[in-house]
């Protein structure tokens, strides 16, 4: 606050005026700085000090930064003051009154705090031709970046994959240089789940109309590489099943196009197809010699199927019985009359009882004793199918 004192013009009553002046000064000090520690004692009010500094706002203890704007000569600066000089920002290291900036900098009164960017295409400050923020027109901005409306944009880094993984690559999990869409992730998870529970070649009944991921229909059609032209599935993911069938079944049960070569790997690489076993309209039966000993329940003599050959097929939907397959049986008989043009003694098929004749035509007549039976049956084939539920049949790749 501003202190108003009385002017003492004479010695008369001078003590009174002097005391009043001292009292006014004491009151002013009391209102600014407390002598006993009570409020006010914070000095939060601005102090002009002829435009030089603000006291009690920032001491030279170094706590916090004070932005001073552009550096000026002949100006007092305190610790942690920040100034701008030639585009850079400097921090004051000690209290001083500025002289020449280069001299003060060399004397370690200032230190670089933040450096400006270097202008130029591709480095430092971004130019209008390289970014969006400096271009007011959106069409020009997109053209500068080579980005059309609706196009996919992603940040580029040498370590970020830029190529989409194929389904086979996603399922194998062996390539870490490509990125995956949610579909590829789902395919990889499905393949992992299938691989953890099913072995290649496992056959299952399935009510779906198309084979699920990781399986093919046991359709009798072919599998092979992507370039093989296989009819059931032409893809690299068929190689495991291709190899299993090539090694487990003879060519008569799993035929390879053009004949078998040196190995399954060689044939697969040569884009040859391999025929799947044909499960259409068939039921599965256990191999007759599983475990090393023959059960003789399915044999070529009894069933028409070599039950010890893996992958062989046989059987029929219907069957027509032969005479040899009929059970032992008898038939009813009937009698009648007969006429013969030969002598009874020479007639092997008919016995003439009490013959008479010959008549004018040379025939003998009499009671016939030929034996005959009534005909029955149609000779048609009979149903040979057991009670059956129809499903699709799938095999694990």
C-alpha contacts under 8 A as a table, 3 or more apart, distances in Angstrom:
res1	aa1	res2	aa2	distance
1	X	28	X	6.06
1	X	31	X	7.59
1	X	32	X	7.50
2	X	28	X	7.30
3	X	24	X	6.49
3	X	25	X	6.16
3	X	28	X	6.28
4	X	21	X	7.77
4	X	24	X	7.02
5	X	20	X	7.71
5	X	21	X	5.00
5	X	24	X	6.93
6	X	17	X	6.54
6	X	18	X	7.93
6	X	20	X	7.71
6	X	21	X	6.28
7	X	17	X	7.82
8	X	11	X	7.60
8	X	14	X	6.24
8	X	17	X	6.56
8	X	18	X	7.49
10	X	13	X	7.64
10	X	14	X	6.53
11	X	14	X	4.84
11	X	15	X	7.94
13	X	16	X	5.44
13	X	17	X	6.58
14	X	17	X	5.21
14	X	18	X	6.00
15	X	18	X	5.02
15	X	19	X	6.08
16	X	19	X	5.17
16	X	20	X	6.22
17	X	20	X	5.05
17	X	21	X	6.27
18	X	21	X	5.15
18	X	22	X	6.32
19	X	22	X	5.06
19	X	23	X	6.14
20	X	23	X	5.03
20	X	24	X	6.25
21	X	24	X	5.15
21	X	25	X	6.34
22	X	25	X	5.16
22	X	26	X	6.15
23	X	26	X	5.03
23	X	27	X	6.16
24	X	27	X	5.15
24	X	28	X	6.28
25	X	28	X	5.13
25	X	29	X	6.24
26	X	29	X	5.16
26	X	30	X	5.99
27	X	30	X	4.90
27	X	31	X	6.21
28	X	31	X	5.21
28	X	32	X	6.47
29	X	32	X	5.11
29	X	33	X	5.76
29	X	34	X	7.53
30	X	33	X	5.64
30	X	34	X	5.50
30	X	35	X	7.02
31	X	34	X	7.15
31	X	40	X	6.68
32	X	40	X	6.36
32	X	41	X	6.82
32	X	43	X	6.76
33	X	40	X	6.24
33	X	41	X	5.01
33	X	42	X	7.78
33	X	43	X	7.25
34	X	37	X	5.40
34	X	38	X	5.72
34	X	39	X	6.28
34	X	40	X	5.88
34	X	41	X	5.27
35	X	38	X	7.55
37	X	41	X	6.78
38	X	41	X	6.58
39	X	42	X	7.49
40	X	43	X	7.28
43	X	46	X	7.99
43	X	56	X	6.73
44	X	56	X	7.46
44	X	57	X	7.56
46	X	54	X	6.66
46	X	55	X	7.97
47	X	54	X	5.88
47	X	55	X	6.68
48	X	51	X	5.41
48	X	52	X	7.25
48	X	53	X	7.29
48	X	54	X	6.87
49	X	52	X	5.86
49	X	53	X	6.66
49	X	54	X	7.55
54	X	57	X	6.08
54	X	58	X	7.86
55	X	58	X	7.15
55	X	59	X	7.74
56	X	59	X	6.44
58	X	61	X	7.98
58	X	63	X	7.68
59	X	62	X	7.20
59	X	63	X	7.80
60	X	63	X	7.80
60	X	78	X	6.10
60	X	79	X	5.60
60	X	95	X	7.36
61	X	79	X	7.36
62	X	65	X	7.79
62	X	79	X	5.54
62	X	80	X	5.72
63	X	80	X	7.63
64	X	80	X	6.88
65	X	80	X	5.16
65	X	81	X	5.82
65	X	82	X	6.73
66	X	80	X	6.53
66	X	81	X	4.78
66	X	82	X	5.87
67	X	81	X	5.98
67	X	82	X	4.75
67	X	83	X	6.33
68	X	71	X	7.42
68	X	81	X	6.47
68	X	82	X	5.73
68	X	83	X	5.33
69	X	82	X	7.23
69	X	83	X	5.08
69	X	84	X	5.78
70	X	83	X	5.39
70	X	84	X	4.59
70	X	85	X	6.19
71	X	83	X	5.28
71	X	84	X	5.78
71	X	85	X	5.90
72	X	75	X	6.07
72	X	98	X	7.25
73	X	97	X	7.96
73	X	98	X	5.09
73	X	99	X	5.25
73	X	100	X	6.47
73	X	101	X	7.49
74	X	97	X	5.89
74	X	98	X	4.86
74	X	99	X	5.57
75	X	97	X	5.19
75	X	98	X	5.22
75	X	99	X	7.91
76	X	95	X	7.38
76	X	96	X	5.67
76	X	97	X	4.00
76	X	98	X	6.19
77	X	81	X	6.50
77	X	92	X	7.12
77	X	94	X	7.86
77	X	95	X	5.56
77	X	96	X	5.49
77	X	97	X	5.96
77	X	98	X	7.13
78	X	81	X	5.72
78	X	92	X	6.51
78	X	93	X	7.79
78	X	94	X	6.09
78	X	95	X	4.18
78	X	96	X	6.60
79	X	91	X	7.82
79	X	92	X	5.10
79	X	93	X	5.19
79	X	94	X	4.78
79	X	95	X	5.48
80	X	91	X	5.58
80	X	92	X	4.96
80	X	93	X	6.35
80	X	94	X	7.88
81	X	91	X	5.68
81	X	92	X	5.12
82	X	89	X	6.68
82	X	90	X	5.64
82	X	91	X	4.66
82	X	92	X	6.39
83	X	89	X	5.66
83	X	90	X	5.47
83	X	91	X	6.69
84	X	87	X	6.25
84	X	88	X	5.68
84	X	89	X	4.62
84	X	90	X	6.41
85	X	88	X	5.39
85	X	89	X	6.32
85	X	90	X	7.35
87	X	115	X	7.48
87	X	116	X	5.73
88	X	112	X	7.30
88	X	113	X	7.66
88	X	114	X	5.93
88	X	115	X	4.84
88	X	116	X	5.29
89	X	112	X	6.25
89	X	113	X	5.33
89	X	114	X	5.01
89	X	115	X	6.48
90	X	110	X	6.09
90	X	111	X	5.42
90	X	112	X	4.53
90	X	113	X	4.76
90	X	114	X	6.89
91	X	110	X	5.56
91	X	111	X	5.44
91	X	112	X	6.49
91	X	113	X	5.78
92	X	95	X	7.49
92	X	109	X	5.96
92	X	110	X	4.70
92	X	111	X	6.72
93	X	108	X	7.14
93	X	109	X	5.12
93	X	110	X	5.52
93	X	111	X	7.03
94	X	109	X	5.75
94	X	110	X	7.89
96	X	109	X	7.76
98	X	101	X	7.14
98	X	104	X	7.04
99	X	103	X	7.41
99	X	104	X	6.79
100	X	103	X	5.30
100	X	104	X	6.14
101	X	104	X	5.05
101	X	105	X	5.95
102	X	105	X	5.06
102	X	106	X	6.10
103	X	106	X	5.14
103	X	107	X	6.20
104	X	107	X	4.98
104	X	108	X	6.54
104	X	109	X	5.45
104	X	110	X	6.72
105	X	108	X	5.20
105	X	109	X	5.59
105	X	110	X	4.97
105	X	111	X	6.91
106	X	109	X	7.52
107	X	110	X	7.86
108	X	111	X	6.75
112	X	115	X	7.03
117	X	124	X	4.69
117	X	125	X	5.27
118	X	123	X	7.11
118	X	124	X	4.68
118	X	125	X	5.94
119	X	123	X	7.20
119	X	124	X	5.71
119	X	125	X	5.09
119	X	126	X	7.62
120	X	123	X	5.88
120	X	124	X	6.61
120	X	125	X	6.76
120	X	126	X	7.68
120	X	127	X	7.53
121	X	126	X	7.21
121	X	127	X	6.68
121	X	130	X	7.93
122	X	126	X	7.04
122	X	130	X	7.67
123	X	126	X	7.05
126	X	130	X	6.26
126	X	131	X	6.66
127	X	130	X	5.41
127	X	131	X	6.66
127	X	134	X	7.35
128	X	131	X	5.67
128	X	132	X	7.13
128	X	133	X	7.53
128	X	134	X	4.89
128	X	135	X	6.01
129	X	141	X	7.75
129	X	144	X	5.61
129	X	145	X	7.90
130	X	144	X	6.35
130	X	145	X	6.60
131	X	134	X	6.58
131	X	135	X	7.57
131	X	141	X	6.94
131	X	144	X	7.34
131	X	145	X	6.99
132	X	135	X	5.54
132	X	138	X	7.69
132	X	141	X	5.08
132	X	142	X	7.47
133	X	136	X	7.46
135	X	138	X	7.16
135	X	140	X	7.07
135	X	141	X	5.80
136	X	141	X	7.71
137	X	140	X	5.43
137	X	141	X	6.29
138	X	141	X	4.94
138	X	142	X	6.18
139	X	142	X	5.27
139	X	143	X	6.19
140	X	143	X	4.98
140	X	144	X	6.08
141	X	144	X	5.10
141	X	145	X	6.48
142	X	145	X	5.19
142	X	146	X	5.92
142	X	147	X	5.02
142	X	148	X	6.43
143	X	146	X	4.89
143	X	147	X	6.21
143	X	148	X	7.33
144	X	147	X	7.83
147	X	151	X	6.56
147	X	153	X	7.49
148	X	151	X	5.53
156	X	160	X	6.71
157	X	160	X	5.20
158	X	161	X	7.86
161	X	177	X	5.47
161	X	178	X	4.83
161	X	179	X	5.57
162	X	178	X	6.44
162	X	179	X	6.77
163	X	177	X	7.82
163	X	178	X	5.12
163	X	179	X	6.17
164	X	178	X	5.55
164	X	179	X	5.09
164	X	180	X	5.79
164	X	181	X	7.63
165	X	169	X	5.77
165	X	170	X	6.02
165	X	178	X	5.28
165	X	179	X	5.83
165	X	180	X	5.71
165	X	184	X	7.52
166	X	169	X	5.12
166	X	170	X	6.10
166	X	184	X	7.55
167	X	170	X	5.04
167	X	171	X	6.05
167	X	184	X	6.10
167	X	187	X	6.85
167	X	188	X	7.66
168	X	171	X	5.15
168	X	172	X	6.05
168	X	236	X	7.31
168	X	237	X	6.59
169	X	172	X	5.18
169	X	173	X	6.08
169	X	174	X	6.75
169	X	175	X	6.44
170	X	173	X	5.34
170	X	174	X	7.91
170	X	175	X	7.82
170	X	180	X	7.32
170	X	184	X	5.93
170	X	185	X	6.98
170	X	187	X	7.02
170	X	188	X	5.22
171	X	184	X	7.97
171	X	187	X	6.33
171	X	188	X	4.20
171	X	189	X	7.55
171	X	191	X	5.59
171	X	192	X	7.11
172	X	175	X	7.90
172	X	188	X	7.45
173	X	176	X	7.63
173	X	188	X	7.45
175	X	178	X	6.77
176	X	179	X	7.92
180	X	183	X	7.70
180	X	184	X	5.44
180	X	185	X	6.31
181	X	184	X	5.17
181	X	185	X	6.34
182	X	185	X	5.00
182	X	186	X	6.17
183	X	186	X	5.09
183	X	187	X	6.18
184	X	187	X	4.98
184	X	188	X	6.09
185	X	188	X	5.05
185	X	189	X	6.18
186	X	189	X	5.10
186	X	190	X	6.11
187	X	190	X	5.08
187	X	191	X	6.08
187	X	213	X	7.90
188	X	191	X	5.11
188	X	192	X	6.09
189	X	192	X	5.04
189	X	193	X	6.12
190	X	193	X	5.11
190	X	194	X	6.14
190	X	213	X	7.32
191	X	194	X	5.11
191	X	195	X	5.95
191	X	213	X	7.25
191	X	214	X	6.52
192	X	195	X	5.09
192	X	196	X	6.16
193	X	196	X	5.29
193	X	197	X	6.76
194	X	197	X	5.53
194	X	198	X	5.82
194	X	214	X	7.05
195	X	198	X	5.58
195	X	199	X	6.94
198	X	202	X	6.82
198	X	396	X	7.16
199	X	202	X	5.94
199	X	396	X	6.84
200	X	240	X	6.82
200	X	241	X	5.94
200	X	244	X	7.67
200	X	395	X	7.72
200	X	396	X	4.98
200	X	397	X	5.21
201	X	241	X	6.14
201	X	244	X	7.20
201	X	245	X	7.99
201	X	395	X	5.61
201	X	396	X	5.02
201	X	397	X	6.45
202	X	395	X	5.48
202	X	396	X	5.32
203	X	393	X	6.85
203	X	394	X	5.58
203	X	395	X	4.38
203	X	396	X	6.61
204	X	393	X	5.74
204	X	394	X	5.36
204	X	395	X	6.41
205	X	391	X	5.93
205	X	392	X	5.77
205	X	393	X	4.78
205	X	394	X	6.44
206	X	391	X	5.81
206	X	392	X	4.98
206	X	393	X	5.83
206	X	394	X	6.61
207	X	391	X	5.52
207	X	392	X	5.86
208	X	211	X	6.88
208	X	212	X	7.88
208	X	392	X	7.17
209	X	392	X	7.44
210	X	217	X	7.72
211	X	215	X	5.71
211	X	216	X	5.29
211	X	217	X	5.89
211	X	394	X	6.64
212	X	215	X	5.69
212	X	216	X	7.48
214	X	396	X	6.12
214	X	397	X	5.54
215	X	394	X	6.19
215	X	395	X	5.46
215	X	396	X	4.48
215	X	397	X	5.21
216	X	232	X	7.05
216	X	233	X	7.25
216	X	394	X	5.53
216	X	395	X	5.60
216	X	396	X	6.72
216	X	397	X	6.92
217	X	232	X	7.37
217	X	392	X	7.32
217	X	393	X	5.91
217	X	394	X	4.40
217	X	395	X	6.29
218	X	221	X	7.75
218	X	276	X	6.25
218	X	277	X	6.17
218	X	278	X	5.87
218	X	279	X	5.36
218	X	280	X	7.46
218	X	393	X	5.56
218	X	394	X	5.26
218	X	395	X	6.10
219	X	232	X	7.64
219	X	276	X	6.63
219	X	277	X	6.88
219	X	278	X	4.98
219	X	279	X	5.81
219	X	280	X	6.10
219	X	393	X	7.89
220	X	275	X	5.94
220	X	276	X	4.64
220	X	277	X	4.98
220	X	278	X	3.74
220	X	279	X	6.84
220	X	280	X	7.71
221	X	230	X	7.78
221	X	231	X	5.81
221	X	232	X	5.38
221	X	275	X	5.53
221	X	276	X	5.68
221	X	277	X	7.98
221	X	278	X	7.50
222	X	230	X	5.05
222	X	231	X	5.17
222	X	232	X	5.22
222	X	233	X	6.97
222	X	273	X	5.85
222	X	274	X	5.21
222	X	275	X	4.26
222	X	276	X	5.68
223	X	230	X	4.87
223	X	231	X	6.56
223	X	232	X	5.62
223	X	233	X	5.01
223	X	234	X	5.69
223	X	235	X	7.87
223	X	238	X	6.60
223	X	242	X	7.06
223	X	273	X	5.60
223	X	274	X	5.51
223	X	275	X	6.59
223	X	276	X	7.15
224	X	227	X	7.85
224	X	228	X	5.53
224	X	229	X	7.39
224	X	230	X	5.46
224	X	233	X	6.73
224	X	234	X	4.97
224	X	235	X	6.34
224	X	236	X	7.37
224	X	238	X	6.23
224	X	239	X	6.96
224	X	242	X	7.01
224	X	268	X	6.38
224	X	271	X	6.54
224	X	272	X	6.51
224	X	273	X	4.83
224	X	274	X	6.44
225	X	228	X	5.07
225	X	229	X	7.76
225	X	230	X	7.53
225	X	234	X	5.07
225	X	235	X	4.78
225	X	236	X	5.08
225	X	238	X	7.07
225	X	239	X	7.26
225	X	268	X	6.26
225	X	269	X	7.37
225	X	271	X	5.68
225	X	272	X	7.75
225	X	273	X	7.71
226	X	229	X	7.06
226	X	234	X	4.52
226	X	235	X	4.15
226	X	236	X	5.95
226	X	271	X	7.89
227	X	234	X	6.92
227	X	235	X	7.84
227	X	271	X	6.05
228	X	234	X	6.24
228	X	271	X	4.39
228	X	272	X	5.88
228	X	273	X	6.12
229	X	234	X	6.06
229	X	273	X	7.54
230	X	233	X	5.69
230	X	234	X	4.90
230	X	273	X	5.76
230	X	274	X	7.96
231	X	234	X	7.01
233	X	238	X	7.37
234	X	238	X	7.38
235	X	238	X	5.87
236	X	239	X	5.92
237	X	240	X	7.13
237	X	397	X	7.05
238	X	241	X	5.59
238	X	242	X	5.99
238	X	397	X	5.71
239	X	242	X	4.83
239	X	243	X	5.97
239	X	268	X	7.03
239	X	397	X	7.88
240	X	243	X	5.20
240	X	244	X	6.23
240	X	397	X	6.36
241	X	244	X	4.98
241	X	245	X	6.14
241	X	396	X	7.38
241	X	397	X	5.03
242	X	245	X	5.45
242	X	246	X	5.99
242	X	264	X	7.17
242	X	268	X	7.67
242	X	274	X	6.79
243	X	246	X	5.04
243	X	247	X	6.10
243	X	264	X	5.26
243	X	265	X	7.06
244	X	247	X	5.33
244	X	248	X	5.93
245	X	248	X	5.01
245	X	249	X	5.47
245	X	254	X	6.75
246	X	249	X	5.89
246	X	250	X	7.31
246	X	251	X	7.70
246	X	254	X	6.89
246	X	264	X	5.93
246	X	274	X	7.80
247	X	250	X	7.84
247	X	264	X	7.31
248	X	310	X	7.53
249	X	252	X	7.90
249	X	253	X	5.90
249	X	254	X	6.02
249	X	310	X	6.29
249	X	311	X	6.31
250	X	253	X	5.41
250	X	254	X	6.15
250	X	255	X	7.65
251	X	254	X	4.87
251	X	255	X	4.42
251	X	256	X	6.62
251	X	259	X	7.98
251	X	260	X	7.46
252	X	255	X	5.71
253	X	275	X	7.97
253	X	277	X	6.60
253	X	311	X	5.72
253	X	312	X	6.04
254	X	274	X	6.16
254	X	275	X	5.00
254	X	276	X	5.97
254	X	277	X	6.45
255	X	259	X	7.34
255	X	260	X	7.99
255	X	274	X	5.63
255	X	275	X	5.29
256	X	259	X	5.26
256	X	260	X	5.69
256	X	272	X	6.51
256	X	273	X	5.65
256	X	274	X	4.46
256	X	275	X	6.53
257	X	260	X	7.55
257	X	272	X	5.54
257	X	273	X	5.38
257	X	274	X	6.46
258	X	272	X	7.25
260	X	263	X	7.53
260	X	267	X	6.96
261	X	264	X	7.52
261	X	266	X	6.74
261	X	267	X	5.92
262	X	266	X	6.39
262	X	267	X	7.52
263	X	266	X	5.17
263	X	267	X	6.29
264	X	267	X	5.16
264	X	268	X	6.00
265	X	268	X	5.14
265	X	269	X	6.05
266	X	269	X	5.16
266	X	270	X	6.09
267	X	270	X	4.92
267	X	271	X	6.44
267	X	272	X	5.45
268	X	271	X	5.18
268	X	272	X	5.72
268	X	273	X	7.41
269	X	272	X	7.60
277	X	311	X	6.67
279	X	282	X	5.31
279	X	283	X	7.36
279	X	393	X	6.69
280	X	393	X	7.94
286	X	290	X	7.46
287	X	290	X	5.54
287	X	307	X	5.72
287	X	308	X	5.66
287	X	309	X	7.24
287	X	310	X	6.55
288	X	294	X	5.64
288	X	295	X	5.59
288	X	296	X	6.41
288	X	297	X	6.69
288	X	298	X	6.28
288	X	307	X	4.97
288	X	308	X	5.14
289	X	292	X	5.49
289	X	293	X	5.01
289	X	294	X	4.12
289	X	295	X	6.21
289	X	307	X	7.63
289	X	308	X	5.63
290	X	293	X	6.67
290	X	294	X	7.35
294	X	308	X	7.76
295	X	298	X	7.88
296	X	299	X	5.91
296	X	307	X	7.92
297	X	307	X	7.94
298	X	302	X	6.75
298	X	303	X	5.75
298	X	305	X	6.50
298	X	306	X	6.92
298	X	307	X	5.01
299	X	302	X	5.27
299	X	303	X	5.47
299	X	304	X	6.43
299	X	305	X	5.53
299	X	306	X	5.16
299	X	307	X	5.37
299	X	308	X	7.91
300	X	303	X	5.46
300	X	304	X	4.06
300	X	305	X	4.43
300	X	306	X	4.72
300	X	307	X	7.20
301	X	304	X	5.76
301	X	305	X	7.78
302	X	305	X	7.88
303	X	315	X	7.07
304	X	314	X	6.76
304	X	315	X	6.84
305	X	312	X	7.40
305	X	313	X	6.84
305	X	314	X	5.45
305	X	315	X	7.11
306	X	309	X	5.83
306	X	312	X	7.12
307	X	310	X	7.61
307	X	312	X	7.60
309	X	312	X	5.79
316	X	319	X	7.00
316	X	384	X	7.05
317	X	383	X	6.53
317	X	384	X	5.21
317	X	385	X	5.69
318	X	381	X	5.85
318	X	382	X	5.42
318	X	383	X	4.73
318	X	384	X	4.67
318	X	385	X	7.28
319	X	381	X	4.85
319	X	382	X	5.45
319	X	383	X	6.87
319	X	384	X	6.40
320	X	379	X	7.17
320	X	380	X	6.18
320	X	381	X	3.94
320	X	382	X	6.22
321	X	325	X	5.96
321	X	326	X	7.08
321	X	379	X	7.87
321	X	381	X	7.07
322	X	325	X	5.22
322	X	326	X	6.78
323	X	326	X	5.29
331	X	373	X	6.20
331	X	374	X	7.63
332	X	373	X	5.67
332	X	374	X	6.96
333	X	371	X	6.26
333	X	372	X	5.45
333	X	373	X	4.82
333	X	374	X	7.31
334	X	371	X	6.41
334	X	372	X	5.73
334	X	373	X	6.37
335	X	368	X	7.08
335	X	369	X	6.24
335	X	370	X	6.42
335	X	371	X	6.41
335	X	372	X	7.35
336	X	367	X	7.47
336	X	368	X	5.74
336	X	369	X	7.07
336	X	370	X	7.34
337	X	366	X	7.19
337	X	367	X	5.45
337	X	368	X	4.39
337	X	369	X	7.52
338	X	350	X	7.70
338	X	352	X	7.72
338	X	365	X	6.95
338	X	366	X	7.02
338	X	367	X	6.83
338	X	368	X	4.94
338	X	370	X	7.94
339	X	363	X	6.97
339	X	364	X	6.40
339	X	365	X	5.36
339	X	366	X	7.39
339	X	368	X	7.98
340	X	343	X	7.57
340	X	344	X	7.87
340	X	347	X	7.79
340	X	363	X	5.85
340	X	364	X	5.70
340	X	365	X	6.85
341	X	362	X	6.40
341	X	363	X	4.55
341	X	364	X	6.29
342	X	346	X	6.47
342	X	347	X	6.45
342	X	363	X	7.02
342	X	364	X	7.28
343	X	346	X	5.26
343	X	347	X	6.39
343	X	364	X	7.35
344	X	347	X	5.19
344	X	351	X	6.90
344	X	352	X	6.08
344	X	355	X	7.79
344	X	364	X	7.86
345	X	348	X	7.70
347	X	350	X	5.87
347	X	351	X	7.07
348	X	351	X	7.42
349	X	370	X	6.93
350	X	368	X	6.80
350	X	369	X	6.25
350	X	370	X	5.05
351	X	368	X	6.24
351	X	369	X	5.34
351	X	370	X	6.53
352	X	355	X	5.74
352	X	365	X	7.43
352	X	366	X	5.79
352	X	367	X	6.00
352	X	368	X	5.40
352	X	369	X	6.63
353	X	366	X	5.85
353	X	367	X	5.15
353	X	368	X	6.34
353	X	369	X	7.13
354	X	366	X	5.81
354	X	367	X	6.86
355	X	364	X	6.26
355	X	365	X	5.58
355	X	366	X	4.66
355	X	367	X	7.47
356	X	364	X	5.65
356	X	365	X	5.53
356	X	366	X	6.29
357	X	362	X	7.31
357	X	363	X	6.44
357	X	364	X	4.77
357	X	365	X	6.54
358	X	361	X	7.21
358	X	362	X	4.68
358	X	363	X	4.90
358	X	364	X	4.86
358	X	365	X	7.76
359	X	362	X	5.07
359	X	363	X	5.54
359	X	364	X	6.77
360	X	363	X	7.61
385	X	388	X	7.70
